[in-house]
Amino acid sequence: MDALDRYGLLEPFTLEVTLDDGSTNRLVGFHCIAEERVAELDAATLGRLNADGHLLPIYMAIASLANLPALIARKNRHG
């Protein structure tokens, strides 16, 4: 968390989803990786994050957001 804070890579995340049954669900108070800020990091900073073992988890956290539509679809199917 310190490395993410140090480089300003965290941003607040709120997800609001209206399911097929009409219910609205919100996830509030979470944070995610600011992908555009990661893309703006210089080579030296990326090297430090990689050397400290942070770069792979950062990219995996970003990639995990792509699972949200599938999770929402699963919730719609299974109530």
C-alpha positions in Angstrom: 0.0 0.0 0.0 2.9 2.4 0.7 4.2 2.0 -2.8 0.8 2.6 -4.3 0.3 5.7 -2.2 3.8 6.9 -2.9 3.2 7.0 -6.6 -0.5 8.1 -6.4 -1.7 4.9 -8.0 -4.8 4.4 -5.8 -8.2 6.0 -6.6 -11.6 5.6 -5.0 -13.8 3.0 -6.6 -17.6 2.8 -6.4 -19.6 0.3 -8.4 -23.3 0.7 -8.8 -25.1 -2.1 -10.7 -28.7 -2.5 -11.5 -29.5 -6.2 -11.9 -32.1 -7.8 -14.2 -34.4 -8.1 -11.2 -34.4 -4.3 -10.8 -32.4 -4.3 -7.6 -29.6 -1.8 -7.4 -26.4 -2.8 -5.6 -23.5 -0.6 -4.7 -19.9 -1.3 -3.6 -18.7 1.8 -1.8 -15.5 2.6 0.1 -13.1 0.5 -2.1 -10.0 1.6 -4.1 -8.6 0.4 -7.4 -5.4 1.0 -9.3 -5.4 4.1 -11.5 -4.4 2.5 -14.8 -3.7 5.8 -16.5 -1.3 6.8 -13.7 0.5 3.5 -14.1 0.9 4.1 -17.8 2.4 7.5 -17.1 5.2 6.1 -14.8 8.7 6.5 -16.0 11.0 3.5 -16.6 12.9 4.0 -13.4 9.8 4.0 -11.3 8.5 0.9 -13.1 11.8 -0.7 -12.5 11.6 0.0 -8.8 8.1 -1.3 -8.6 9.1 -4.5 -10.4 12.3 -5.0 -8.3 10.2 -4.6 -5.1 7.7 -7.2 -6.4 4.8 -4.8 -6.9 4.4 -4.5 -10.7 2.8 -7.9 -11.3 0.2 -7.5 -8.6 -0.6 -4.0 -9.9 -1.2 -5.4 -13.4 -3.2 -8.3 -12.0 -5.4 -6.0 -10.0 -6.0 -3.9 -13.1 -6.8 -7.0 -15.2 -9.2 -8.4 -12.5 -11.6 -5.5 -13.2 -12.3 -7.1 -16.6 -14.1 -9.9 -14.6 -16.8 -7.6 -13.3 -19.2 -8.0 -16.3 -18.9 -11.8 -16.0 -19.6 -11.7 -12.3 -22.6 -9.4 -12.8 -23.9 -11.8 -15.5 -23.5 -14.8 -13.2 -25.4 -13.0 -10.4 -28.2 -12.2 -12.9 -28.4 -15.9 -13.8 -28.3 -17.3 -10.3 -30.2 -14.6 -8.4 
